[in-house]
Amino acid sequence: MDTGDLIDRSSSIAERLTTTQVAPPSWLVLATAVVALILVGYGPLWRVTRNVVTIAHEGGHALVALLSGRRLNAITLHSDTSGLTVSSGKPYGFGMILTALAGYPAPPLVGLGFAALLGAGRITLMLWIAIAALAIILVMIRNVYGVVSVVTTGALVFGVSWFGSDALQAGFAYLATWLLLLAGSRPVLELQRTRSRMRDGTTDADQLARLTRLPGLLWVGVFLAVALGALVAGAGLLLSATAGICLPLPGGADCRAG
């Protein structure tokens, strides 16, 4: 790619960030939903795609830690798809509660935000917001596997957004959004199985139980309710905009037929 092509492509990306794109055909929206369901439901594939969910999970902890006035020290991502976000500040109080609470709801809520952008026809903007978020997370990664995981994910999103056709960008954006929405519940169920089996008190739900004196199972229920609520709302936004399928939307908003 020569300098002229680079300038032309940069101008095209800048223009697409501020304009809307044509909604993809309904079959593509439904097909990406099916593929995402397979990626979440099939164990060998889930062990790979769960890394994306972990990035969003730890990013949620990190963002809320900063917003609540805590000092963010490090994020680590591990090859077993677990992660850890370390922040400094009071080990109790509202800020600590919000930080501990943010992890599990983050992936489905990010998916819901992406669904809102896609429902508004902002496909390119959604992809570049994802790139920017990954770049910010990368700054705080403190282990090799974490760097490789975030860089690989970011490079994939960038490659699709920079070199991909309109159809490829739309398919990738919808697949990523469905993945985050559908993947919101499975880690919560895995969390509860871990709590039942190990009982070591190190999970986010157990930490919240110590901070609030409310049962850990209650917080598991909160995580699951957020995941399911985001899935219903996000599916409504994605399907009503393109497939003519009307699902309940937040606030009683009318569905937009495709």
Disulfide bonds with the S-S distance in Angstrom:
Cys246-Cys255 2.10
